[in-house]
Amino acid sequence: MAVYVAWNECYTVEDPSLDAEHRQIIDHINRLYWPMQGTTPGLAAERLLESLIRCTRAHFDHEEERLKEIAFVDLTAHKALHDDMLRRSIDLRARLTSLSACELLGFLKDWWLSHIQREDKKYVIYLERVRVWDGNLLRR
């Protein structure tokens, strides 16, 4: 399988379950690479994109629950970013046959890597505080 997006440890948010979900999302993007190389995305690309959307929704739900547990102050803004991404992903699915591989994969790669590095990194300090104050809250 071609690796369109490679996981790098600089993407870690210091939470093994959330990092595993981020890796799974990147894996979904990588699996979309080959089906998107044809002239028109087919059924395989549709199914993979649908699977990515389900994976994204589950990850966002889990991450938002963790952010509530650690009293992350920017949860409302972070959730708004998640909601926007889900809307955009559903729109991409609806327009899949008119998108090029570069448009779809480029958007997914850029959004996810940017989100993890800029937005998700903001809650890492809160996770660290929870580990120091009450190790029982951290679910590994």
C-alpha positions, 0 to 999 in steps of 0.5 A: 500500500502506498503511504500518502501520509506517514505518521510521525511522532511529532503528531502525538498528543501524549494519549495512546488511545487518541494517538491510535485513532489519529493513526487509524484516520491517517491509515484511512487516508492512505487507503483512499490513495489508490482508488482515487488514482483512476479517472473517476472514483469508484465504489471502493473510494466511496466505501473508504470515504464513508468508513473514514467519515464513520471513523472521524465521527467516532474519534471526535466523540471520543476526543470531545468526551476526553476533553470534557473529563480534563476540563479543556477550556476551549472545548466549545471552539474545538467541537466547532472545528470537529463539526465543521470537518464532519460537514465538509467530509459529508460534502466531499462524499456527495461530490466525490465523483467530481473531485480529483485525487489531489483535491480530496487527498490534499484536503484530508491530509492538510486538514488532519495534520494541521488540526492535530499539530495546531489544535489537538496540541492545545489540550496536551498540557491539560492531559499532563495535568490530569496525569499529575493530579489524578492518574485514574482519569487517564484511560490508556 
